[in-house]
Amino acid sequence: MLKKLSDLELNTIDSLFIKNMKMSVNAMQNIEELLEMIVKDNSYVMSKYQDKLLNSRTKNWISKIEKLSKEQPTFLA
């Protein structure tokens, strides 16, 4: 049988959800800013590390996301 959550529990869950969403939005903005900086800056150093900073990072997350989504329900945004 499902337990009915108290108002305090619901407020706590709501607060944590909102905090996590804000963190996700901030992280996405930082990634977008990083990409914009790399694209605008055609210097040798930035172009040299673009693959490691963006492409490799994304590829590394794919296996982690696949594993997590198989272990439990997972929401990705």
C-alpha positions, 0 to 999 in steps of 0.5 A: 500500500502506498503511503500518503506523504505529509505536507512537509515531505511534499515540500521537501521533495518539491524543494529538492526537485527545484534545486536539482532543476536549477543546477541542471539549467546552470550546468547546461548554460555553462556547457553552452558558454564553454562551447561558445567560447571554444567556437569563437576562440580559434586559438591553437590551444582551444582547438587542440582541446575542443575534442577532449572538452566536449566530444570525449566528455559526451561519449564518456557519459553515454555508457554511464547513462545507459547503465543508470537507466537500466538499473532504475527509472531515470529522467534525463533532460 
